[in-house]
Structure formats: structure tokens, C-alpha cells
Amino acid sequence: MIGDAVLAMIKSNAAITAAFGDRIFPVIIPQEVKGNVMIFGVKSIEVEHSKNASHLNAVEVDIHIYSKDYVFVQSQCRATRSTLNKNKGT
């Protein structure tokens, strides 16, 4: 469920989607996949409870980007971080 929300946030960035296409995966890269690849996994979830009905979940995500091009990796790291950092979604 949270993984689906993270994937949706990542794919909402058109530049990231153009760079990776359908090669963004949760946790494991399928063996037959070639080229630039991104994987992500939820590292931790902190639930902040409050007296009112709303609450906040802080989610820590590990992102791994694989490519033969160092500059590509760095630019995609920056794009992914800016897409996810302090983002809200469901």
C-alpha cells in the first residue's frame, strides 16, 4: 500500500518516467531487465498519533539507481529526491 504510493509519486515526475520507463521496481530487479533501473523499498514508517482524527506517517525509503552512466545516476538521484522529499500523498 505505501509502496504503491511511493511508486505513484516517483512516476508522477515525467523526467524520471522518461528516463526509466517501466524499469522502476519495488525491492527486486527481475533478472531479464536490462538498461537503467531504479528499485525502491520502504525502510521504516513512523506513525505520529494526535488527539484529532488526522495523523502523519513519516516514511523512509531506500532508492537504488543502476546505470553505466555516472552523470545519469547523479541527475536521477537529484530528481528522485526532489520528487519525494517532504511530499504528501496517499
N, C-alpha and C positions, 0 to 999 in steps of 0.2 A: 504494500500500500504506500508506504513512504518512498520506497524505491521507484514506484510509478510516478510519484510527484516530482522526484529528483530528475528522472528521465524527461518528463514533460518540460521542466524548467530548462534543462540543457538544450533540448530540441527546439525550444522557443527562440533561441538565438540562431538566426538564419545563417550567419557565417560559420558557426560550429556545424550545423546540419549540412551545409555545402561542403565543408572540409572532410566530414566523416561519413556522410550518407547514412546507410543502415549499419555502420560499424561502431555503434555505441552499445555496450553490453553491461548488464549487471554481473559483477563478480568474475565471470569466466569468459575468455575468448574462445569461441568454437574453433576447433583445430583447422578447418578448411579456410578460415578467413585470412586474407592477405591485405597488405597495404596499411595505411594509417588507421589506428584503432584506439578507442577510448573504452576503458572499463571503470566502473564505479561501484562502491559498496558503502553501505551505511555503517559507520564506525561506532557511533553512540547516539542515544536520544535522551535528552533531559527534559522532563515534563515539569513545568512550573505551574503549580496549583495556586489559585487565588480564591477569594471569597465570592467573587461574582462568577457567572457562568463561563466566561471566557478564560482560556488558559493558553500558554505558549509552549510549544515544543521546540527546543533547540536541537538541531540535528547536525552531527558532524559526519562528513562524507569524505572518503578517500577516493581520489581520482587518479588514474594512471593513463598516460598517453604514450603510445608506442609509434615510432616512425624512424626512418633512417635519416630524417632531416631535422637537425637540432633547432634551427630557427623556427621551423614549423611547430615543433613541440613547445617551444617557449611562447610563441604567439597564441597557440591554442590554450596553454595554461592560463595566460592572462585573460583571454576571452571567457574561459570557463569560470575562472574565479570571479570576474566582474558580473557574470550572469547569476551565479549562485550566492555570492556574498550578501548577507543581510536581506535575502529575498524572502518573500512570503508567498505561500501557495498551499494548495490542497491536493 
